[in-house]
Amino acid sequence: MLAIRLDKRIEDRLTRLAQKTGRTKTYYAREAILEHLEELEDTHLALERLASPARIYSAAEVKRALGL
């Protein structure tokens, strides 16, 4: 369960869209979250990596580790 507060204008837009399409406001809120969730997760992961980068291996080190 999730409760969110929306600006009146956004709430009105969402209500009109739901009425025009016969879908619920919850449907559109869920779709918006799902559409942007992966992007938000990727951004968070990238910021974590920038804060503490992993070791960088040279091509020669990788080839040696793989026995090439």
N, C-alpha and C positions, 0 to 999 in steps of 0.2 A: 504494500500500500504506500502511496506517495501522495502528498498534498503539496501543491505549489501555489504561490500567489502571482498573479499576472497583472500587469498594467491594464487599466480599463480598456484602452484602445486595442491591445493585443487580445484580450478576452473577447471583445466585440468582434474582431476579425475572425477569431477561432469559432465563435458561435455562428456567425454568418456562413462560414465555410461548412460547418457541420450541418446546418439547416439546408443549404443548397445541395449538398451531396447525400444527405440521408445517413451520414456516418456520425459517430459520437465525437465529442471533443476529446475524450480519452483516447480514442483511436488515433487521432491526429497528434496528440501529445506523445503517445507511444512511438508512432512512426518517426517523429522528429528526433526523439531521443535515440532510437535505434540507428537512424541515419548518421548521426553525429558521434555516437559513442565510440566507434572504432577510431575515428580521427582524434578524439580527445585522449584515448588510451595511447595511441601512437605518439602524440605530442608529449604526454607525460613520460613515456619511456625514453624518448629522445632527450628530454631535459635531464632525466636521471643519468643517461649515458654521458651527456656533456659535463655534468657535475663530477662524475668519477669515471673517466674513460678507461676502457680495458687496454691491455697491452697490445701493441701493434707489432705484428710479425712481418718480417721481410719475406719476399718470394722465395729466397734461398732457404730460409728457416722452414717454411711450409713444405717445400719440396723435400728437404732433408727429413722432416718429421713424417712425411708420407712415403718415404723411401723411393723417391723419384730421382 
